[in-house]
Amino acid sequence: MATARKYTSTEVTPAPAPVQEVARRRRLIIESVTVDERRFRPSDWIERLAANFAEFGTDRRLRYQKGVAPGICNGQKVLMVDSDLADKNPAAFGFIEQFISSNNLRHHWVDCIA
């Protein structure tokens, strides 16, 4: 039967492994409400816009791109756009910014853990 090893005061216990930094990124949340509190129509605009950046998989199901996808925030449907899209596809990010501006949509940035 093995006995538990006892450390004496002269022995050093091994140091814990270093804590890995958690990757953080920003996400743009676009709400279905205008700045003046009116509901934006058509009600399926989020799915329509996200579908422009999606593709069909081998199973013939629509797969949203990681950078642009519908979501829920505080019980409301929103469009979530990763800040990485500005680097990966500046034209697409510019289109989304123009869409927000021309439709006067309420939006905000949040920090996310990758």
Short mmCIF file of the C-alpha atoms (twelve columns), coordinates in Angstrom:
data_MODEL
# 
_entry.id   MODEL 
# 
loop_
_atom_site.group_PDB 
_atom_site.id 
_atom_site.type_symbol 
_atom_site.label_atom_id 
_atom_site.label_alt_id 
_atom_site.label_comp_id 
_atom_site.label_asym_id 
_atom_site.label_seq_id 
_atom_site.Cartn_x 
_atom_site.Cartn_y 
_atom_site.Cartn_z 
_atom_site.pdbx_PDB_model_num 
ATOM 1   C CA . MET A 1   0.000   0.000  0.000   1 
ATOM 2   C CA . ALA A 2   1.423   3.378  -1.007  1 
ATOM 3   C CA . THR A 3   1.665   6.042  1.616   1 
ATOM 4   C CA . ALA A 4   0.983   9.699  0.991   1 
ATOM 5   C CA . ARG A 5   4.073   11.825 0.592   1 
ATOM 6   C CA . LYS A 6   4.627   14.372 3.316   1 
ATOM 7   C CA . TYR A 7   6.317   17.685 2.560   1 
ATOM 8   C CA . THR A 8   8.813   19.007 5.060   1 
ATOM 9   C CA . SER A 9   9.366   22.694 5.618   1 
ATOM 10  C CA . THR A 10  12.508  22.665 3.439   1 
ATOM 11  C CA . GLU A 11  10.739  21.303 0.343   1 
ATOM 12  C CA . VAL A 12  9.054   23.604 -2.141  1 
ATOM 13  C CA . THR A 13  5.649   22.748 -3.500  1 
ATOM 14  C CA . PRO A 14  5.365   22.996 -7.277  1 
ATOM 15  C CA . ALA A 15  4.119   26.349 -8.580  1 
ATOM 16  C CA . PRO A 16  0.696   26.355 -10.196 1 
ATOM 17  C CA . ALA A 17  0.551   26.530 -13.964 1 
ATOM 18  C CA . PRO A 18  0.407   30.104 -15.305 1 
ATOM 19  C CA . VAL A 19  -3.062  31.415 -15.949 1 
ATOM 20  C CA . GLN A 20  -3.743  31.707 -19.642 1 
ATOM 21  C CA . GLU A 21  -5.053  35.000 -20.866 1 
ATOM 22  C CA . VAL A 22  -8.620  34.818 -22.045 1 
ATOM 23  C CA . ALA A 23  -9.036  36.091 -25.580 1 
ATOM 24  C CA . ARG A 24  -11.437 39.009 -25.715 1 
ATOM 25  C CA . ARG A 25  -13.183 40.537 -28.660 1 
ATOM 26  C CA . ARG A 26  -15.862 43.117 -29.253 1 
ATOM 27  C CA . ARG A 27  -19.263 42.529 -30.733 1 
ATOM 28  C CA . LEU A 28  -21.617 45.072 -32.251 1 
ATOM 29  C CA . ILE A 29  -25.226 44.521 -31.159 1 
ATOM 30  C CA . ILE A 30  -27.822 46.002 -33.519 1 
ATOM 31  C CA . GLU A 31  -31.332 46.221 -32.122 1 
ATOM 32  C CA . SER A 32  -34.674 46.107 -33.951 1 
ATOM 33  C CA . VAL A 33  -35.534 49.547 -32.619 1 
ATOM 34  C CA . THR A 34  -34.717 52.961 -34.052 1 
ATOM 35  C CA . VAL A 35  -33.063 55.658 -31.977 1 
ATOM 36  C CA . ASP A 36  -36.465 57.346 -31.541 1 
ATOM 37  C CA . GLU A 37  -37.913 54.094 -30.032 1 
ATOM 38  C CA . ARG A 38  -39.919 52.900 -33.063 1 
ATOM 39  C CA . ARG A 39  -39.923 49.214 -34.020 1 
ATOM 40  C CA . PHE A 40  -37.943 48.677 -37.219 1 
ATOM 41  C CA . ARG A 41  -39.814 46.912 -40.036 1 
ATOM 42  C CA . PRO A 42  -39.863 44.426 -41.687 1 
ATOM 43  C CA . SER A 43  -39.702 42.245 -38.601 1 
ATOM 44  C CA . ASP A 44  -37.457 39.652 -40.296 1 
ATOM 45  C CA . TRP A 45  -34.737 42.129 -41.331 1 
ATOM 46  C CA . ILE A 46  -32.213 40.442 -39.015 1 
ATOM 47  C CA . GLU A 47  -32.575 37.058 -40.695 1 
ATOM 48  C CA . ARG A 48  -32.514 38.638 -44.152 1 
ATOM 49  C CA . LEU A 49  -29.331 40.593 -43.468 1 
ATOM 50  C CA . ALA A 50  -27.570 37.673 -41.738 1 
ATOM 51  C CA . ALA A 51  -28.522 35.371 -44.640 1 
ATOM 52  C CA . ASN A 52  -26.530 37.625 -46.985 1 
ATOM 53  C CA . PHE A 53  -23.397 36.552 -45.102 1 
ATOM 54  C CA . ALA A 54  -24.403 32.888 -44.670 1 
ATOM 55  C CA . GLU A 55  -23.901 29.811 -46.830 1 
ATOM 56  C CA . PHE A 56  -25.553 26.448 -47.179 1 
ATOM 57  C CA . GLY A 57  -23.776 23.431 -45.701 1 
ATOM 58  C CA . THR A 58  -23.557 19.954 -47.199 1 
ATOM 59  C CA . ASP A 59  -26.741 19.109 -45.310 1 
ATOM 60  C CA . ARG A 60  -28.498 21.940 -47.200 1 
ATOM 61  C CA . ARG A 61  -29.039 23.920 -44.013 1 
ATOM 62  C CA . LEU A 62  -28.215 27.594 -43.770 1 
ATOM 63  C CA . ARG A 63  -25.026 28.197 -41.755 1 
ATOM 64  C CA . TYR A 64  -24.547 31.720 -40.447 1 
ATOM 65  C CA . GLN A 65  -21.062 33.155 -40.620 1 
ATOM 66  C CA . LYS A 66  -19.366 33.469 -37.225 1 
ATOM 67  C CA . GLY A 67  -19.002 37.212 -37.656 1 
ATOM 68  C CA . VAL A 68  -22.638 38.016 -38.505 1 
ATOM 69  C CA . ALA A 69  -25.523 36.137 -36.897 1 
ATOM 70  C CA . PRO A 70  -28.948 36.701 -35.359 1 
ATOM 71  C CA . GLY A 71  -29.189 36.473 -31.590 1 
ATOM 72  C CA . ILE A 72  -31.184 37.405 -28.508 1 
ATOM 73  C CA . CYS A 73  -30.196 40.227 -26.157 1 
ATOM 74  C CA . ASN A 74  -32.405 41.186 -23.192 1 
ATOM 75  C CA . GLY A 75  -35.281 39.205 -24.703 1 
ATOM 76  C CA . GLN A 76  -35.141 41.046 -28.046 1 
ATOM 77  C CA . LYS A 77  -33.952 39.797 -31.443 1 
ATOM 78  C CA . VAL A 78  -30.676 41.454 -32.442 1 
ATOM 79  C CA . LEU A 79  -28.012 41.169 -35.104 1 
ATOM 80  C CA . MET A 80  -24.576 40.371 -33.650 1 
ATOM 81  C CA . VAL A 81  -21.525 41.466 -35.644 1 
ATOM 82  C CA . ASP A 82  -17.979 40.617 -34.515 1 
ATOM 83  C CA . SER A 83  -15.436 43.414 -34.701 1 
ATOM 84  C CA . ASP A 84  -13.146 40.974 -36.589 1 
ATOM 85  C CA . LEU A 85  -15.368 41.485 -39.634 1 
ATOM 86  C CA . ALA A 86  -13.922 44.984 -40.073 1 
ATOM 87  C CA . ASP A 87  -10.489 43.410 -40.667 1 
ATOM 88  C CA . LYS A 88  -11.575 40.293 -42.553 1 
ATOM 89  C CA . ASN A 89  -14.159 41.902 -44.821 1 
ATOM 90  C CA . PRO A 90  -14.126 45.730 -44.653 1 
ATOM 91  C CA . ALA A 91  -16.726 46.068 -47.425 1 
ATOM 92  C CA . ALA A 92  -19.225 43.902 -45.512 1 
ATOM 93  C CA . PHE A 93  -18.583 45.782 -42.284 1 
ATOM 94  C CA . GLY A 94  -19.002 49.084 -44.117 1 
ATOM 95  C CA . PHE A 95  -22.308 47.868 -45.562 1 
ATOM 96  C CA . ILE A 96  -23.573 47.022 -42.068 1 
ATOM 97  C CA . GLU A 97  -22.450 50.400 -40.697 1 
ATOM 98  C CA . GLN A 98  -24.243 52.142 -43.571 1 
ATOM 99  C CA . PHE A 99  -27.375 50.074 -42.897 1 
ATOM 100 C CA . ILE A 100 -27.344 51.138 -39.231 1 
ATOM 101 C CA . SER A 101 -26.854 54.777 -40.149 1 
ATOM 102 C CA . SER A 102 -29.417 54.985 -42.938 1 
ATOM 103 C CA . ASN A 103 -32.098 53.258 -40.840 1 
ATOM 104 C CA . ASN A 104 -31.231 55.092 -37.617 1 
ATOM 105 C CA . LEU A 105 -30.977 51.828 -35.646 1 
ATOM 106 C CA . ARG A 106 -30.046 51.634 -31.996 1 
ATOM 107 C CA . HIS A 107 -26.766 49.766 -31.477 1 
ATOM 108 C CA . HIS A 108 -23.968 49.306 -28.949 1 
ATOM 109 C CA . TRP A 109 -20.675 47.464 -28.491 1 
ATOM 110 C CA . VAL A 110 -20.107 44.731 -25.900 1 
ATOM 111 C CA . ASP A 111 -16.947 42.914 -24.850 1 
ATOM 112 C CA . CYS A 112 -17.063 39.143 -25.298 1 
ATOM 113 C CA . ILE A 113 -14.894 36.266 -24.201 1 
ATOM 114 C CA . ALA A 114 -13.769 34.267 -27.210 1 
# 
